[in-house]
Amino acid sequence: MSSVSVFCNYIAGQWVEGASSIANVSPADLSDTIGHYAQADKAQTEAALDAAVAAQPKWQESGLEERYRVLMAIGDELIARKDELGKLLAREEGKTLAEGVGETYRSGQFFHYYAAEVLRQMGETADSVRPGVEIQTHREPVGVVGIITPWNFPTATGAWKIAPALAFGNAIIFKPANQVPASAWALTEIISRQGLPSGTFNLVMGPGAEVGDLLIHSKKINALTFTGSLETGRKVAAATAVNLVKCQLEMGSKNALVILDDADLDNAVECAVGGAFFGTGQKCTASSRLIVTEGIHDRFVAAVIKRMEQLVVGHPLKEGVHIGAVADARQMEQNLRYLDIAKNEGATLAIGGEVVTEDTEGYYLKPALFINTTNDMTINREEAFAPIACVIKVKDYEEALATLNDTNYGLTGGICTQSLKYATDFKRRAQTGCVMINLPTAGTDYHVPFGGRKESSFGAREQGTYAKEFYTVVKTTYIRS
């Protein structure tokens, strides 16, 4: 280890130096090193797994009010420190300060919600077909849970997985994305002060190829929840299947927003711009396909361009900035590659797509809008995870719906219309897990299920009461009176 102070992993109730460390550099300012973060090796990851296995029965036996207290305290501190931790999040991920603060506040709400769920755990009874026999069903913890989170929502994604896992009595191995260790470490530090049995919660930072790979192949875990790319998700599913480990995957998307001729134009523009570009387009719920019927097409495109001209790209901590930095050099390179692909396939760049020079050296890109695109173009088939949106012109509602469903993904889908008929039909026929009507495709609540269809999701839904389907197992008991 170097003489530089390093933020450690958290294993078996202790802060542990890693086998090595990495520098966490802000994508908004390459001279801003947020800190150096430990990198776990195989031995440390195995130690964390062993600690979780040993601790889980103790946490399972804890009283409901103790779990309630722990989750409430975590939520309280996240909300109380939302400005401080939101700034840290914005520095390391590149999203605007307002988005960072909002994400931190929402993370606290997840812990508050599941604190309440702790006290709502109810079983059921049933009469047996046999006289004199009573049946009871109740839920128990699934056991040791591996949690692997992405870089785009480093606090919120961790929160909506960690909170229900703890609420239902499970032990945790938490592996965050290596691009954003600071937010994960800050959340872990809060959790470390709540008096959990040693080993109940473990943080192992490190590369997916080593730490993540060990977790997904481990026989010591009972369930693994992953949010990330489709390619990696397939590997996770294959690896966990070998050991019959319960698996939950949230993966790619290619969301669409439909704008019909009768839409409120101002609202449709706000839905499109907010859903496609805020968060630098780095949201799994972003609407990168804008499917527009021909009667409103020209007016909509003109209005979106006018609105995009008002967007300010810049350092995420500056006032008045709408779009912060791209996450890292690799993501920036991918964004530029997709811009070239779209142009080479014949799409027309209506506005944006230029690299922006800021006062600080970082990764900045103006949001881009392409027109004259078709749904079979690469830019409309693959997830770019970028501030890039493509307009697809269609004849009518039926063609719009067919175009929306013509994708391998199915996370969110939206429609802007003043017609109850079309809104109702869309709700039923859109092949997505979440449907938005006169709202941006990006933006979901914490107390209801979240997830998609097709190649977007696999396994039980996340969030709300539906989370118990993944983090618990059902036991049926027969009693002779």
C-alpha positions in Angstrom: 0.0 0.0 0.0 1.1 3.6 -0.6 1.3 6.3 2.0 -1.9 7.8 0.5 -4.9 7.5 2.8 -7.1 4.8 1.4 -10.9 4.2 2.0 -11.1 0.6 3.1 -13.4 -2.3 2.5 -15.7 -3.3 5.3 -15.5 -7.0 6.2 -16.8 -8.8 9.3 -17.4 -5.5 11.1 -13.9 -4.2 10.4 -12.4 -1.7 8.0 -9.9 -3.6 6.0 -7.2 -2.4 3.6 -7.3 -3.9 0.2 -4.7 -5.8 -1.8 -4.4 -2.6 -3.8 -6.2 0.7 -4.4 -7.4 2.9 -7.2 -7.8 6.7 -7.5 -11.4 7.9 -7.8 -11.2 10.8 -10.3 -14.2 13.1 -11.0 -15.3 12.9 -14.7 -16.2 16.6 -14.4 -12.7 17.6 -13.4 -9.8 15.3 -14.0 -7.7 17.2 -11.5 -10.2 16.4 -8.7 -9.2 13.1 -7.0 -12.0 12.3 -4.7 -10.0 9.7 -2.9 -8.2 6.3 -3.1 -10.3 3.3 -2.6 -9.3 -0.3 -1.6 -9.6 -3.1 -4.0 -10.5 -6.5 -2.6 -8.8 -9.7 -3.8 -10.1 -13.2 -3.8 -9.1 -13.9 -0.2 -10.8 -10.8 1.1 -14.0 -11.5 -0.9 -14.1 -15.1 0.5 -13.6 -13.7 4.0 -16.6 -11.4 3.5 -18.7 -14.3 2.3 -17.7 -16.4 5.3 -18.5 -13.5 7.7 -22.0 -13.1 6.1 -22.7 -16.8 6.3 -21.9 -16.7 10.0 -23.8 -13.5 10.8 -27.0 -14.1 8.9 -28.7 -16.3 11.5 -28.0 -13.7 14.2 -29.6 -10.9 12.1 -32.5 -13.2 11.3 -33.2 -13.7 15.0 -33.1 -9.9 15.7 -36.4 -8.4 16.9 -38.5 -6.5 14.4 -38.2 -3.3 16.3 -34.4 -3.6 16.2 -34.5 -3.9 12.4 -37.0 -1.0 12.2 -34.6 1.1 14.3 -31.6 0.3 12.1 -33.3 1.1 8.8 -34.9 4.3 10.1 -31.5 5.5 11.4 -29.9 4.9 8.1 -32.7 6.7 6.2 -32.6 9.6 8.7 -28.9 10.2 8.2 -29.0 10.0 4.4 -31.8 12.6 4.4 -30.0 14.8 7.0 -26.8 14.7 5.0 -28.4 14.9 1.5 -26.5 18.1 0.5 -23.1 16.8 1.6 -23.5 13.3 0.2 -25.3 14.6 -2.9 -22.3 16.8 -3.7 -20.0 13.8 -3.3 -22.2 11.8 -5.7 -22.2 14.6 -8.2 -18.5 14.9 -8.1 -17.8 11.2 -8.7 -20.6 10.3 -11.1 -20.9 13.6 -13.0 -24.7 14.2 -12.6 -25.8 17.7 -11.5 -25.8 18.7 -7.9 -29.6 18.8 -7.8 -29.8 15.3 -9.2 -27.2 14.1 -6.7 -29.0 15.7 -3.7 -32.3 14.3 -5.0 -30.9 10.8 -5.4 -29.5 10.9 -1.8 -32.9 12.0 -0.4 -34.7 9.3 -2.3 -32.2 6.7 -1.0 -33.2 7.7 2.5 -36.8 7.2 1.6 -36.1 3.6 0.6 -34.8 2.9 4.0 -37.7 4.6 5.7 -40.2 2.6 3.5 -38.6 -0.7 4.3 -38.3 0.1 8.0 -42.1 0.3 7.9 -42.3 -3.0 5.9 -40.4 -4.7 8.8 -43.4 -4.1 11.0 -45.9 -5.2 8.3 -44.7 -8.8 8.0 -47.8 -11.0 8.2 -48.4 -14.6 7.6 -51.5 -16.4 6.4 -53.6 -19.3 7.7 -55.7 -21.9 5.8 -57.9 -24.8 6.5 -56.4 -28.2 5.5 -58.4 -30.6 3.4 -57.8 -33.0 6.3 -60.0 -32.5 9.4 -58.1 -31.3 12.5 -55.2 -29.9 10.6 -54.4 -26.2 10.4 -52.0 -24.6 7.8 -49.8 -21.6 8.3 -47.6 -19.8 5.8 -44.9 -17.2 6.6 -41.8 -15.7 5.0 -38.2 -16.2 6.1 -35.0 -14.5 4.9 -33.5 -16.0 1.8 -30.1 -16.0 3.5 -26.9 -14.4 2.2 -27.5 -11.9 -0.6 -24.9 -10.7 -3.1 -25.6 -7.2 -4.4 -23.9 -5.8 -7.5 -24.8 -2.2 -8.5 -24.0 0.0 -11.5 -22.4 3.4 -11.7 -25.3 5.6 -12.9 -27.3 5.6 -9.6 -24.6 4.7 -7.1 -26.5 5.5 -3.9 -30.1 4.8 -5.0 -29.6 1.4 -6.6 -27.6 0.3 -3.6 -30.3 1.6 -1.2 -33.3 -0.1 -3.0 -31.4 -3.4 -2.8 -29.8 -3.1 0.6 -32.9 -1.8 2.5 -35.2 -4.7 1.7 -32.4 -7.2 2.2 -31.8 -6.0 5.7 -35.5 -5.5 6.4 -36.2 -9.2 5.7 -33.3 -10.5 7.8 -30.6 -11.2 5.2 -26.8 -10.7 5.4 -25.2 -8.8 2.5 -22.1 -8.7 0.3 -22.2 -5.4 -1.4 -20.0 -4.9 -4.6 -20.5 -1.4 -6.1 -19.3 -0.3 -9.6 -15.6 0.5 -9.5 -16.2 3.9 -11.1 -18.2 5.2 -8.1 -16.8 3.8 -4.9 -17.2 7.0 -2.8 -21.0 6.9 -2.6 -20.9 3.2 -1.7 -18.3 3.8 0.9 -20.3 6.7 2.4 -23.4 4.5 2.6 -21.4 1.7 4.2 -20.0 4.0 6.8 -23.5 5.0 7.9 -24.6 1.4 8.0 -21.4 0.4 10.0 -22.5 2.5 12.9 -25.9 0.9 13.4 -24.8 -2.0 15.7 -25.5 -4.8 13.2 -24.0 -8.2 14.1 -20.4 -8.3 12.7 -20.6 -9.7 9.1 -24.2 -8.8 8.5 -23.1 -6.1 6.0 -19.9 -6.3 4.0 -18.5 -3.9 1.4 -16.0 -5.4 -1.1 -14.9 -2.9 -3.7 -13.0 -4.1 -6.7 -13.2 -5.0 -10.4 -16.1 -7.0 -11.7 -13.7 -9.5 -13.4 -12.3 -10.5 -10.0 -14.7 -9.6 -7.2 -17.9 -9.8 -9.1 -16.9 -13.0 -10.9 -16.2 -14.7 -7.5 -19.6 -13.6 -6.1 -21.7 -14.8 -9.0 -20.0 -18.2 -8.9 -20.0 -18.6 -5.1 -22.0 -21.4 -3.4 -22.0 -19.4 -0.2 -24.7 -17.0 -1.3 -28.4 -17.8 -1.5 -29.4 -14.9 -3.8 -27.8 -12.4 -6.1 -29.2 -9.2 -7.4 -27.5 -7.3 -10.3 -28.1 -4.1 -12.2 -26.0 -3.5 -15.2 -25.6 -4.4 -18.9 -27.4 -7.2 -20.7 -24.1 -8.8 -21.7 -23.0 -9.0 -18.0 -26.5 -10.0 -16.9 -26.4 -13.1 -19.1 -23.1 -14.1 -17.5 -24.6 -13.6 -14.1 -27.6 -15.7 -14.9 -25.5 -18.5 -16.3 -23.1 -18.5 -13.3 -25.8 -18.4 -10.6 -27.9 -21.1 -12.4 -25.1 -23.7 -11.9 -25.4 -23.4 -8.1 -29.2 -22.9 -8.2 -28.7 -19.4 -6.6 -31.8 -17.2 -6.8 -31.1 -14.5 -9.3 -32.6 -11.0 -10.0 -31.4 -9.0 -13.0 -32.1 -5.4 -14.2 -30.3 -4.9 -17.5 -30.6 -2.9 -20.7 -33.3 -0.9 -22.3 -34.3 1.0 -25.4 -37.3 3.0 -24.2 -39.6 4.9 -26.4 -41.9 7.9 -25.9 -44.9 8.1 -28.3 -46.3 11.5 -29.2 -49.7 11.5 -30.9 -51.2 14.3 -32.9 -53.5 15.3 -30.1 -50.8 15.6 -27.5 -50.3 18.8 -25.4 -47.2 20.0 -27.3 -45.6 21.8 -24.4 -46.0 18.8 -22.1 -44.7 16.4 -24.8 -41.6 18.5 -25.3 -40.8 18.5 -21.5 -41.5 14.8 -21.3 -39.1 14.1 -24.2 -36.3 16.4 -23.2 -36.4 15.5 -19.5 -36.7 11.8 -20.2 -34.0 11.6 -22.9 -31.3 14.0 -21.7 -31.4 14.7 -17.9 -28.9 12.6 -16.0 -26.8 13.0 -19.2 -29.0 10.3 -20.7 -27.3 7.8 -18.4 -30.6 6.2 -17.1 -31.9 2.8 -17.9 -35.4 4.5 -18.1 -34.3 7.2 -20.6 -36.4 7.6 -23.7 -33.9 7.4 -26.5 -36.6 6.7 -29.2 -39.2 9.5 -29.8 -41.9 8.0 -31.9 -44.0 10.9 -33.4 -47.1 10.8 -35.6 -47.0 12.7 -38.8 -49.6 15.4 -37.9 -47.5 16.8 -35.0 -44.1 15.7 -36.2 -42.7 19.0 -37.6 -44.0 21.2 -34.8 -42.7 18.7 -32.1 -39.2 18.6 -33.7 -39.0 22.4 -33.9 -40.2 22.8 -30.3 -37.7 20.2 -29.0 -34.8 21.9 -30.8 -35.8 25.2 -29.3 -36.0 23.7 -25.8 -32.6 21.9 -26.3 -31.0 25.3 -27.2 -31.8 26.4 -23.6 -30.0 23.5 -22.0 -26.7 24.3 -20.3 -24.0 21.7 -20.2 -21.3 22.2 -17.6 -19.7 21.3 -14.4 -22.3 19.5 -12.2 -21.6 21.7 -9.2 -22.2 25.0 -11.1 -25.5 26.8 -10.7 -27.8 26.8 -13.7 -26.4 23.6 -15.2 -28.9 21.2 -16.6 -26.6 18.5 -18.0 -23.5 17.4 -16.2 -20.5 15.3 -17.2 -20.4 12.0 -19.0 -19.4 9.2 -16.5 -15.9 8.5 -17.8 -13.6 8.3 -20.9 -14.9 4.9 -21.9 -18.5 6.1 -21.9 -17.6 9.3 -23.8 -15.9 7.2 -26.5 -19.0 5.0 -26.8 -21.2 8.1 -27.1 -19.1 9.5 -29.9 -19.1 6.2 -31.6 -22.9 6.0 -31.6 -23.1 9.6 -33.0 -20.9 8.4 -35.9 -22.9 5.3 -36.4 -26.2 7.3 -36.7 -24.7 9.7 -39.2 -23.2 6.9 -41.3 -26.6 5.1 -41.4 -28.3 8.2 -42.8 -29.8 9.8 -39.7 -29.9 13.6 -39.8 -28.3 15.4 -36.8 -30.8 18.2 -36.0 -28.9 19.7 -33.0 -26.1 18.9 -30.6 -23.6 16.2 -30.3 -20.6 18.5 -29.9 -17.9 17.9 -27.3 -18.0 20.8 -24.8 -14.9 22.5 -23.4 -15.3 23.6 -19.8 -13.1 25.5 -17.4 -12.1 22.1 -16.0 -10.9 19.2 -18.0 -13.6 16.6 -18.1 -16.1 14.7 -20.3 -18.8 17.0 -21.6 -21.2 16.4 -24.5 -24.1 18.5 -25.8 -27.3 16.4 -26.0 -28.0 15.3 -29.6 -31.3 14.9 -31.5 -31.4 12.9 -34.7 -34.3 13.1 -37.1 -35.2 11.0 -40.2 -34.4 7.8 -38.4 -36.0 4.4 -38.8 -36.5 1.8 -36.1 -34.1 -0.7 -37.8 -31.1 1.6 -37.4 -28.4 0.6 -35.0 -29.0 3.8 -32.9 -32.6 2.7 -32.4 -31.8 -0.9 -31.6 -28.8 -0.7 -29.2 -28.7 1.0 -25.8 -26.2 3.9 -26.1 -26.7 5.1 -22.5 -26.0 8.6 -23.8 -27.7 12.0 -24.2 -28.8 11.0 -27.6 -32.5 10.8 -28.8 -33.8 9.8 -32.2 -37.1 10.8 -33.8 -39.0 8.1 -35.7 -41.9 9.5 -37.8 -45.0 7.2 -38.0 -48.4 7.4 -39.7 -50.7 6.8 -36.7 -51.2 5.3 -33.3 -51.1 1.6 -34.5 -47.8 2.1 -36.2 -46.5 4.0 -33.2 -47.4 1.2 -30.8 -45.9 -1.5 -33.2 -42.7 0.5 -33.4 -42.5 0.9 -29.6 -42.9 -2.8 -29.1 -40.4 -3.7 -31.9 -37.4 -4.1 -29.7 -35.6 -6.7 -27.7 -36.1 -4.7 -24.5 -39.1 -3.7 -22.5 -38.4 -1.6 -19.4 -40.5 1.6 -19.8 -42.7 3.0 -22.5 -44.5 6.3 -22.6 -47.2 8.1 -24.5 -48.3 11.7 -24.7 -52.0 12.0 -25.7 -55.2 13.6 -24.6 -57.2 10.6 -25.7 -58.5 8.3 -23.0 -59.1 5.7 -25.7 -55.5 5.6 -26.8 -54.1 6.0 -23.3 -56.1 3.0 -22.1 -55.2 0.9 -25.1 -51.5 1.8 -24.7 -51.5 0.8 -21.1 -52.7 -2.7 -22.0 -50.7 -3.3 -25.2 -47.3 -1.7 -24.5 -44.8 -4.5 -23.9 -43.0 -2.9 -21.1 -42.8 -3.3 -17.3 -43.6 0.3 -16.6 -46.0 2.6 -18.6 -46.0 6.4 -18.5 -48.9 8.5 -19.7 -48.2 12.2 -20.2 -45.0 11.7 -18.1 -41.3 11.2 -18.9 -40.2 7.6 -19.2 -37.6 8.3 -16.6 -38.9 8.7 -13.1 -40.4 6.0 -10.8 -41.7 5.8 -7.3 -40.1 3.8 -4.5 -43.2 2.1 -3.1 -44.4 0.3 -6.2 -42.7 -2.5 -8.3 -40.1 -1.7 -10.8 -38.8 -3.9 -13.6 -39.2 -4.7 -17.3 -39.9 -7.5 -19.8 -38.0 -9.3 -22.5 -34.2 -8.6 -22.2 -34.6 -5.8 -19.7 -35.3 -7.8 -16.6 -35.1 -11.3 -15.2 -36.5 -12.6 -12.0 -38.7 -11.0 -9.3 -39.6 -7.3 -9.4 -37.7 -4.7 -7.4 -39.0 -2.2 -4.9 -42.3 -1.9 -3.1 -43.9 -4.9 -1.4 -42.9 -7.0 -4.4 -39.3 -7.0 -3.1 -40.2 -9.7 -0.6 -40.6 -12.2 -3.5 -36.8 -12.0 -4.0 -35.5 -11.4 -0.5 -37.6 -14.0 1.3 -38.7 -17.6 0.9 -42.1 -18.9 1.9 -42.5 -21.7 4.5 -45.7 -23.7 4.9 -46.4 -25.3 8.2 -49.0 -28.0 9.0 -50.3 -28.4 12.5 -52.6 -31.1 14.0 -54.7 -29.7 16.8 
